[in-house]
Amino acid sequence: MTTEDSRYEAVRSRDARFDGVFFLGVRTTGIYCRPSCPAVTPKRENVRFYPTAAAAQAAGFRACRRCRPDAVPGSAEWNVRADLVGRAMRMISDGVVDREGVAGLSRRLGYSSRQVQRQLTTELGAGPVALARAQRAHTARVLLQTTPLPVTQIAFAAGFASVRQFNDTVREIYARTPSALRAASARGGHGPAGRPETREAAAHGGAAVAGVPLRLAYRGGYDTGQVFGFLARRAVPGVEEMRGAPGGRTYRRTLNLPYGIGIAEVDECAARSGKGWLDCRLHLGDLRDLTTAVQRVRRLFDLDADPYAVGERLGGEPDLGSLVSRTPGLRSPGAADTHELAVRAVLGQQVTVGAARTLGGTLVAGYGKPLAAPDGTLTHLFPDAGTLAEAPLGELGMPRTRRRTIRTVAAALADGTVVLDPGADREETERALLALPGIGPWTAGYIRMRALGDPDVFLPGDAGVRHGLALIGAEAGQADRWRPWRSYALHHLWHATGLTPPPAPS
C-alpha cells in the first residue's frame, strides 16, 4: 500500500491484512482505528493515515474501543528492515527505552540521540519516547483488564515514571480514567478481566497473580501444528515442556527477564482456526517484565509475520508452490532467549535434533539456575553465558573441540564480542560469529535466522534442506528467487521432510 487512496480502499473493505501496517485517524470523532475496524467507514475527506499507533496518538487521536488498534500484530516491516528504523523498533518493543532511556537506545544503535529522534520522527511520525509511551499505555490496559492489582502498582509495572503520568496517558489515549477502563472491562464489554485466572488472583488478595492472560494477535493464517511441532521436537528438558496431544497442546518455558524470572504458557489451537490470536498466560516474578516477556513470546512464535506477503512471493514459485499451498500459515519460529539459542545451535552441530535436545537437558541440569520451586517439569533457567564460558562441560560426552566452541561462543556473548540484541546489526553479528573458532556458515546462519529473527536466511548445507529440495526437484541455487523470505522457504522444506519418509540410505 503506497498511496492514501489505496489505503482507503483497504479501510473500505475492512482488510485485516493491513492491521498494524498503518492506522487511520477520523477527524470528526477524534478516534484512530485499525483498517479492519467494523465501525461505519468514515468519509475519505475525514480520514488521516499514520504509520504507527504512536503517531496517531501524537496527532491527538484516542484509541477506538471497538477495534482496539493498540493490540494489533506488529508490522512485519520491522523484521525485514535491517536499517536504523527497523533495528530501533525491535529494541523499543523489547523495552530498551523503558529500561535505559533514549540514550541507551542510541548507544546500542551506534547513533546520536538526535539522529535517532530525527529519523524515527521523519519515517514514523513519532520519536522513541512517544513510541515507548504508546507501548506502556497498551501494557497498562492489559494489566488493568486482566489483573486485580492496585492502579498505583500497575502504573510502575507498565513502566511509567509517576502515577500522574500514567493517569494522564491513559485518559489521553483511551478517553477514560484507569479505574473507568477497568470497570468497563469488568462489566464484560472490553477484555478478559472476568476470566477465572483473574478471579482466582482476586480471591487471594491480588498478592500472587495466577498468570496474566493474554491474546497474542497475529495476521492471516497460522499453522499451530507446524509451530508447536517444531518447538516440541526441540524442547530442552528443565527449561521447556509440551503438554497435551497434538491439536490441544500447551507449550511452557522459563524466561530469564530483566527484573526477574517468568514462565510463559501458550495454547495450541486447530490449524487455520481463524481465531486471530494465541491464548497465552505469563507468570511473572516482577510485572515490570510484562512488555519484554510479551515481545519475546511473540518473536518465538513469529506472530508479527506477514503470511500474505510470504505466500504471494513463494506461492507463485513452480517448485515451492505446492508446499506453500499445503501449509499457508507456516511460520519461522524465533527465540525467547537469544544467548540460549546461540548455545543450542552449537549443541546441534552435526547431531540429530533429539541428540541436541538431550545435550541441552544435560547442560541445564549441570549449570542452569534452579527455580525456587519446580513448576511441572520446568526446573531451571538455561545457563547464562558467563557461567558456560568457565564450565568444563566434560559430562556432555562431546569432543573437546565442540566443548571449546561452546565456551568460546559463551565468552563472546558475555563480553559483548557477539551482540544478539533484538536490534543488533545482522551482518555485523554474522561476521563476528564466523570469526569465532568452530563456528561455520550453518551455525551462524541458524543463529541469525532464529535469534535475530531474519526472514531471509537459507542453509544450503543442511541435510533436511537438501532432502526437501530433492522432494520438489529444486536446486539450492534457486533459493535466490525466494528473497526476501528464504527463512520461510527453508521451513517449508523442513516441514515437508517431516511429512515424507527420508530418503533410503545409500
BASEDREN-663140 format. One line per field, with one value per residue (C-alpha): x, y, z; residue number from 1. Coordinates in nm, 3 decimals. Layout:
<recs>
xx	[X_...]
yy	[Y_...]
zz	[Z_...]
nr	[NUM_...]
</recs>
This chain:
<recs>
xx	[0.000_0.186_-0.086_-0.351_-0.623_-0.516_-0.509_-0.861_-0.971_-0.826_-1.031_-1.348_-1.302_-1.202_-0.888_-0.725_-0.404_-0.308_-0.382_-0.061_0.080_-0.095_-0.362_-0.635_-0.747_-1.102_-1.113_-1.484_-1.464_-1.105_-1.061_-0.795_-0.862_-0.711_-0.804_-1.038_-1.245_-1.612_-1.745_-1.908_-1.642_-1.572_-1.573_-1.244_-1.201_-1.225_-0.951_-0.582_-0.330_-0.043_0.239_0.221_-0.027_0.211_0.191_-0.189_-0.180_0.069_-0.175_-0.440_-0.645_-0.759_-0.786_-1.110_-1.292_-1.431_-1.125_-0.851_-0.586_-0.316_-0.348_-0.282_0.018_0.333_0.428_0.633_0.832_1.041_1.153_1.253_1.428_1.788_1.832_1.829_1.448_1.390_1.653_1.520_1.163_1.273_1.464_1.180_0.939_1.178_1.158_1.503_1.374_1.184_1.493_1.776_1.615_1.673_2.045_2.066_1.876_2.103_2.416_2.306_2.228_2.558_2.397_2.344_2.013_1.943_1.989_1.763_1.494_1.506_1.493_1.215_1.006_1.057_0.960_0.712_0.564_0.682_1.013_1.140_0.977_0.633_0.669_0.765_0.482_0.227_0.363_0.345_-0.017_-0.102_0.075_-0.121_-0.451_-0.369_-0.286_-0.595_-0.819_-0.658_-0.532_-0.674_-0.353_-0.386_-0.378_-0.068_0.122_0.014_0.146_0.500_0.475_0.385_0.695_0.556_0.773_0.482_0.116_0.027_0.198_0.017_-0.324_-0.272_-0.158_-0.446_-0.703_-0.548_-0.526_-0.840_-1.060_-1.119_-0.955_-0.770_-1.048_-1.315_-1.119_-1.104_-1.472_-1.577_-1.381_-1.528_-1.877_-1.781_-1.769_-1.398_-1.150_-1.076_-1.074_-1.352_-1.160_-1.106_-0.733_-0.809_-1.090_-0.862_-0.595_-0.854_-0.967_-0.612_-0.599_-0.406_-0.079_0.008_-0.146_-0.224_-0.098_-0.164_-0.398_-0.329_-0.447_-0.142_-0.269_-0.136_-0.241_-0.351_-0.343_-0.136_-0.047_-0.014_0.057_0.377_0.498_0.413_0.560_0.883_0.911_0.809_1.084_1.345_1.213_1.504_1.415_1.405_1.358_1.072_0.785_0.494_0.177_-0.119_-0.182_-0.141_-0.423_-0.460_-0.104_0.032_0.390_0.556_0.901_1.104_1.212_1.513_1.388_1.547_1.372_1.310_1.208_0.896_0.709_0.518_0.233_0.093_-0.201_-0.228_-0.547_-0.657_-0.466_-0.646_-0.896_-0.937_-0.923_-0.660_-0.472_-0.296_-0.401_-0.108_-0.051_0.253_0.357_0.600_0.808_0.802_0.525_0.769_0.880_0.541_0.628_0.959_0.805_0.526_0.770_0.992_0.698_0.582_0.926_0.943_0.608_0.673_0.347_0.434_0.497_0.311_0.192_0.021_0.349_0.529_0.257_0.246_0.620_0.675_0.337_0.396_0.720_0.678_0.886_0.772_0.412_0.277_0.439_0.305_-0.047_-0.024_0.089_-0.026_0.012_0.366_0.592_0.963_0.997_1.242_1.388_1.274_1.636_1.898_2.201_2.034_1.960_2.322_2.449_2.182_2.285_2.638_2.499_2.308_2.611_2.631_2.392_2.024_1.754_1.692_2.060_2.084_1.781_1.939_2.265_2.071_1.899_2.233_2.371_2.068_2.086_2.456_2.479_2.131_1.994_1.730_1.384_1.277_1.037_0.974_0.672_0.567_0.880_1.022_1.308_1.576_1.670_1.908_2.272_2.392_2.682_2.921_2.875_2.925_3.236_3.413_3.243_3.441_3.142_3.303_2.975_2.832_3.029_3.118_3.454_3.688_3.676_3.297_3.313_3.574_3.341_3.059_3.286_3.418_3.070_2.957_3.258_3.190_2.831_2.932_3.191_2.990_3.211_2.893_2.572_2.235_2.005_1.673_1.808_2.159_2.311_2.261_2.551_2.792_2.673_2.718_3.073_3.152_3.018_3.211_3.530_3.497_3.679_3.436_3.155_3.072_2.808_2.533_2.562_2.597_2.302_2.081_2.155_2.088_1.754_1.620_1.797_1.784_1.455_1.597_1.331_1.585_1.829_1.897_2.108_2.203_2.437_2.160_2.070_1.698_1.713_1.888_1.619_1.345_1.499_1.513_1.143_1.040_1.305_1.482_1.844_1.999_2.095_1.727_1.693_1.788_1.448_1.285_1.423_1.339_1.158_1.416_1.377_1.015_1.118_1.365_1.091_0.865_1.140_1.198_0.826_0.791_1.065_0.878_0.568_0.761_0.978_1.351_1.549_1.681_2.044_2.292]
yy	[0.000_0.308_0.573_0.716_0.622_0.258_0.264_0.399_0.112_-0.128_0.051_0.032_-0.342_-0.386_-0.570_-0.726_-0.784_-0.426_-0.421_-0.293_-0.182_0.155_0.325_0.572_0.871_1.003_1.382_1.404_1.166_1.211_0.833_0.619_0.264_-0.036_-0.082_-0.373_-0.183_-0.294_0.059_0.254_0.357_0.731_0.964_0.991_1.361_1.290_1.026_1.071_0.786_0.715_0.459_0.381_0.399_0.639_0.880_0.876_0.939_1.224_1.380_1.389_1.078_0.831_0.453_0.305_0.096_-0.146_-0.250_-0.182_-0.065_-0.077_-0.458_-0.541_-0.752_-0.552_-0.456_-0.726_-0.444_-0.411_-0.774_-0.733_-0.400_-0.402_-0.023_0.216_0.242_-0.133_-0.202_0.076_-0.053_-0.402_-0.260_-0.032_-0.326_-0.517_-0.237_-0.083_0.276_0.195_0.040_0.251_0.563_0.717_0.747_0.370_0.302_0.536_0.383_0.034_0.155_0.340_0.675_1.001_1.056_1.344_1.125_0.854_1.107_1.273_0.955_0.790_1.106_1.151_0.795_0.703_1.031_0.973_0.963_0.690_0.840_0.857_0.504_0.368_0.566_0.405_0.064_0.145_0.250_-0.083_-0.271_-0.069_-0.150_-0.522_-0.514_-0.310_-0.552_-0.882_-0.842_-0.715_-0.525_-0.176_0.102_0.254_-0.073_-0.108_0.239_0.147_-0.210_-0.068_0.149_0.492_0.725_0.854_0.785_1.126_1.047_0.713_0.872_1.146_0.898_0.654_0.936_1.082_0.753_0.573_0.870_0.706_0.709_0.389_0.300_0.353_0.145_-0.139_-0.105_-0.126_-0.446_-0.597_-0.541_-0.777_-0.536_-0.497_-0.762_-1.076_-0.928_-1.159_-1.473_-1.741_-1.659_-1.304_-1.402_-1.657_-1.392_-1.154_-1.420_-1.425_-1.051_-0.995_-1.085_-1.352_-1.322_-1.666_-1.560_-1.258_-1.391_-1.252_-1.290_-1.261_-1.142_-1.250_-1.175_-1.423_-1.799_-1.959_-2.327_-2.403_-2.768_-2.676_-2.430_-2.640_-2.948_-2.762_-2.646_-2.983_-3.170_-2.927_-2.869_-2.881_-3.067_-2.846_-2.526_-2.621_-2.866_-2.951_-3.076_-3.243_-3.412_-3.252_-3.011_-2.919_-2.879_-2.618_-2.503_-2.388_-2.246_-2.048_-1.692_-1.504_-1.144_-0.810_-0.782_-1.144_-1.492_-1.573_-1.869_-1.846_-2.077_-2.071_-2.284_-2.456_-2.420_-2.604_-2.502_-2.239_-2.187_-1.823_-1.708_-1.448_-1.495_-1.745_-1.771_-1.706_-1.678_-1.511_-1.585_-1.310_-1.250_-0.877_-0.723_-0.469_-0.756_-0.785_-0.590_-0.770_-1.111_-1.050_-0.947_-1.249_-1.485_-1.303_-1.347_-1.713_-1.781_-1.541_-1.359_-1.039_-1.215_-1.121_-1.454_-1.271_-1.127_-1.457_-1.655_-1.412_-1.437_-1.810_-1.945_-1.849_-2.046_-2.365_-2.566_-2.428_-2.351_-2.693_-2.675_-2.326_-2.433_-2.726_-2.507_-2.150_-2.042_-2.171_-1.956_-1.922_-1.957_-1.722_-1.737_-1.640_-1.612_-1.523_-1.635_-1.968_-2.013_-1.949_-2.217_-2.461_-2.400_-2.512_-2.818_-2.903_-2.905_-3.236_-3.421_-3.509_-3.288_-3.548_-3.567_-3.188_-3.183_-3.440_-3.247_-2.931_-3.105_-3.222_-2.870_-2.728_-2.984_-2.916_-2.540_-2.386_-2.169_-2.369_-2.222_-2.156_-2.449_-2.677_-2.591_-2.911_-3.035_-2.683_-2.670_-2.428_-2.126_-2.201_-2.149_-1.792_-1.713_-1.614_-1.950_-2.153_-1.959_-2.109_-2.452_-2.774_-2.937_-3.279_-3.450_-3.369_-3.651_-3.431_-3.394_-3.147_-2.917_-2.887_-2.812_-2.547_-2.394_-2.368_-2.192_-1.962_-1.860_-1.812_-1.590_-1.381_-1.332_-1.248_-0.986_-0.832_-0.952_-1.100_-0.899_-1.071_-0.789_-0.765_-0.464_-0.596_-0.539_-0.877_-0.854_-0.743_-1.017_-1.289_-1.168_-1.173_-1.528_-1.656_-1.511_-1.746_-2.083_-2.369_-2.156_-2.218_-2.089_-2.327_-2.226_-1.854_-1.865_-2.059_-1.810_-1.520_-1.668_-1.755_-1.531_-1.218_-1.300_-1.260_-1.368_-1.411_-1.687_-2.003_-2.301_-2.496_-2.729_-2.853_-3.220_-3.152_-2.872_-3.098_-3.361_-3.101_-2.965_-3.319_-3.367_-3.069_-3.116_-2.787_-2.682_-2.475_-2.213_-2.136_-2.002_-1.651_-1.631_-1.673_-1.350_-1.179_-1.476_-1.755_-1.842_-1.934_-2.135_-2.321_-2.403_-2.524_-2.763_-2.881_-2.927_-3.127_-3.368_-3.429_-3.532_-3.753_-4.058_-3.972_-4.100_-4.455_-4.480_-4.510]
zz	[0.000_-0.120_-0.165_0.063_-0.187_-0.184_0.196_0.200_-0.024_0.234_0.502_0.293_0.252_0.620_0.506_0.812_0.618_0.692_1.064_1.221_0.886_0.915_1.125_1.038_1.238_1.193_1.224_1.305_1.602_1.723_1.719_1.549_1.429_1.261_0.891_0.967_1.226_1.199_1.253_0.969_0.719_0.754_0.455_0.271_0.348_0.722_0.730_0.804_0.786_1.026_1.017_1.392_1.677_1.849_1.556_1.569_1.942_1.895_1.646_1.918_1.836_2.101_2.055_1.924_2.184_1.926_1.727_1.986_1.740_2.008_2.023_1.657_1.545_1.491_1.138_0.968_0.811_1.128_1.098_0.735_0.761_0.881_0.886_1.183_1.197_1.184_1.448_1.671_1.653_1.756_2.053_2.163_2.155_2.382_2.638_2.591_2.618_2.937_3.096_2.955_2.812_2.470_2.549_2.600_2.278_2.083_2.233_2.131_1.779_1.747_1.660_1.846_2.024_1.789_1.481_1.622_1.714_1.373_1.166_1.366_1.362_0.987_0.897_1.171_1.283_1.641_1.825_2.060_2.370_2.204_2.065_2.408_2.568_2.336_2.429_2.802_2.761_2.599_2.880_3.137_2.965_2.969_3.340_3.425_3.240_3.338_3.695_4.024_4.105_4.255_3.999_4.158_4.124_3.761_3.681_3.775_3.641_3.299_3.303_3.391_3.599_3.805_3.877_3.737_3.407_3.399_3.463_3.204_2.937_2.991_2.980_2.666_2.472_2.593_2.692_3.030_3.369_3.465_3.709_3.444_3.194_3.445_3.535_3.169_3.132_3.449_3.305_3.026_2.740_2.678_2.772_2.968_3.319_3.427_3.336_3.603_3.628_3.738_3.975_4.139_4.195_4.337_4.583_4.719_4.760_4.442_4.614_4.360_4.016_3.880_3.541_3.322_3.050_2.704_2.349_2.126_1.789_1.450_1.095_0.829_0.869_1.142_1.133_1.500_1.425_1.238_1.502_1.806_1.641_1.568_1.929_2.075_1.889_2.022_2.377_2.623_2.946_3.252_3.050_2.817_2.813_2.584_2.749_2.583_2.250_1.905_1.840_2.206_2.331_2.571_2.535_2.857_2.924_3.174_3.094_3.226_3.223_3.316_3.654_3.745_3.637_3.439_3.295_2.969_2.863_2.510_2.393_2.058_1.858_1.545_1.235_1.027_1.308_1.217_1.580_1.501_1.829_2.054_2.417_2.649_3.022_3.173_3.531_3.627_3.935_3.853_3.643_3.500_3.276_3.104_2.789_2.742_2.807_2.556_2.286_2.345_2.316_2.002_1.845_1.945_1.776_1.484_1.547_1.359_1.028_0.710_0.565_0.278_0.152_0.207_0.027_-0.263_-0.317_-0.256_-0.363_-0.724_-0.747_-0.955_-0.709_-0.372_-0.464_-0.370_-0.025_0.040_-0.054_0.190_0.480_0.412_0.775_0.821_1.040_1.113_1.492_1.661_2.011_2.359_2.474_2.213_2.417_2.486_2.116_2.021_2.261_2.146_1.784_1.871_2.052_1.735_1.507_1.320_1.554_1.534_1.682_1.953_2.045_2.065_2.292_2.526_2.536_2.619_2.909_3.047_3.021_3.204_3.485_3.538_3.503_3.489_3.769_3.960_4.009_4.367_4.321_4.020_3.807_3.637_3.463_3.450_3.698_3.571_3.368_3.083_3.192_3.140_2.908_3.187_3.362_3.044_2.947_3.251_3.263_3.192_3.016_3.040_3.129_2.785_2.627_2.332_2.158_2.326_2.025_2.049_2.420_2.344_2.084_2.338_2.585_2.311_2.199_2.560_2.633_2.321_2.430_2.787_2.690_2.404_2.118_1.972_2.024_1.988_2.098_1.906_1.717_1.653_1.311_1.145_0.901_1.171_1.407_1.146_1.072_1.445_1.476_1.177_1.326_1.625_1.608_1.546_1.402_1.038_0.797_0.917_1.282_1.208_0.969_1.210_1.488_1.252_1.147_1.491_1.743_1.524_1.351_1.000_0.746_0.466_0.570_0.372_0.485_0.171_0.363_0.595_0.539_0.580_0.327_0.074_0.127_0.087_-0.231_-0.371_-0.290_-0.502_-0.770_-0.697_-0.665_-0.388_-0.645_-0.700_-0.345_-0.453_-0.622_-0.283_-0.132_0.100_0.254_0.231_0.600_0.530_0.224_0.446_0.698_0.418_0.313_0.670_0.726_0.405_0.512_0.837_0.638_0.395_0.469_0.450_0.153_0.175_0.287_0.003]
nr	[1_2_3_4_5_6_7_8_9_10_11_12_13_14_15_16_17_18_19_20_21_22_23_24_25_26_27_28_29_30_31_32_33_34_35_36_37_38_39_40_41_42_43_44_45_46_47_48_49_50_51_52_53_54_55_56_57_58_59_60_61_62_63_64_65_66_67_68_69_70_71_72_73_74_75_76_77_78_79_80_81_82_83_84_85_86_87_88_89_90_91_92_93_94_95_96_97_98_99_100_101_102_103_104_105_106_107_108_109_110_111_112_113_114_115_116_117_118_119_120_121_122_123_124_125_126_127_128_129_130_131_132_133_134_135_136_137_138_139_140_141_142_143_144_145_146_147_148_149_150_151_152_153_154_155_156_157_158_159_160_161_162_163_164_165_166_167_168_169_170_171_172_173_174_175_176_177_178_179_180_181_182_183_184_185_186_187_188_189_190_191_192_193_194_195_196_197_198_199_200_201_202_203_204_205_206_207_208_209_210_211_212_213_214_215_216_217_218_219_220_221_222_223_224_225_226_227_228_229_230_231_232_233_234_235_236_237_238_239_240_241_242_243_244_245_246_247_248_249_250_251_252_253_254_255_256_257_258_259_260_261_262_263_264_265_266_267_268_269_270_271_272_273_274_275_276_277_278_279_280_281_282_283_284_285_286_287_288_289_290_291_292_293_294_295_296_297_298_299_300_301_302_303_304_305_306_307_308_309_310_311_312_313_314_315_316_317_318_319_320_321_322_323_324_325_326_327_328_329_330_331_332_333_334_335_336_337_338_339_340_341_342_343_344_345_346_347_348_349_350_351_352_353_354_355_356_357_358_359_360_361_362_363_364_365_366_367_368_369_370_371_372_373_374_375_376_377_378_379_380_381_382_383_384_385_386_387_388_389_390_391_392_393_394_395_396_397_398_399_400_401_402_403_404_405_406_407_408_409_410_411_412_413_414_415_416_417_418_419_420_421_422_423_424_425_426_427_428_429_430_431_432_433_434_435_436_437_438_439_440_441_442_443_444_445_446_447_448_449_450_451_452_453_454_455_456_457_458_459_460_461_462_463_464_465_466_467_468_469_470_471_472_473_474_475_476_477_478_479_480_481_482_483_484_485_486_487_488_489_490_491_492_493_494_495_496_497_498_499_500_501_502_503_504_505_506]
</recs>
